[in-house]
Amino acid sequence: MKVLEKTDGGISLVEILIALTLLTALSIPVVTIFSAGTRGIQITSEEFIAHTAAIELLEQLMSAPFRFLPVGTFTDAQIKNGEPFDSSTPWKYRISENQNLIREVKISELKRNGKTRFKKIEVKIRWVPKEGKEAIRSVTLKSLLANEN
């Protein structure tokens, strides 16, 4: 009796299906990582915009003369481009327009021996993420401005 030897080196359909199943199972985590990375980039860009807006406002406040820096809490409605925060100061600020940002500035005096030595400036920027699934996020920057007189 003659024994048939297998001489073809082809791949069977079962082997192809097993390979596709393994490839699919291994690609699911990779796709998940890519989608999470895209979301992370979006959050980073939103935080970058908010941080830049906070720096823009803080630098302008720090460059104002000490006596013209009004004390108080100023809401987003009071912080307008080309306008002073308060009627007690002629100093006007340039604010980049961004409808998604909510700005707030708190300026307080720090005294020693009855004399104002510093003004503490706190700039807070809040925003709602684009996806809208998360709570309002915020960035806060603080600095001290010294009275050099």
Secondary structure, 3 states (H helix, E strand, C coil): CCCCCCCCCCCCHHHHHHHHHHHHHHHHHHHHHHHHHHHHHHHHHHHHHHHHHHHHHHHHHHHCCHHHCCCEEECCCCCCCCECCCCCCCCCECCCCCCCEEEEEEEEEEEECCEEEEEEEEEEEEECCCCCCCCCEEEEEEEEEECCC
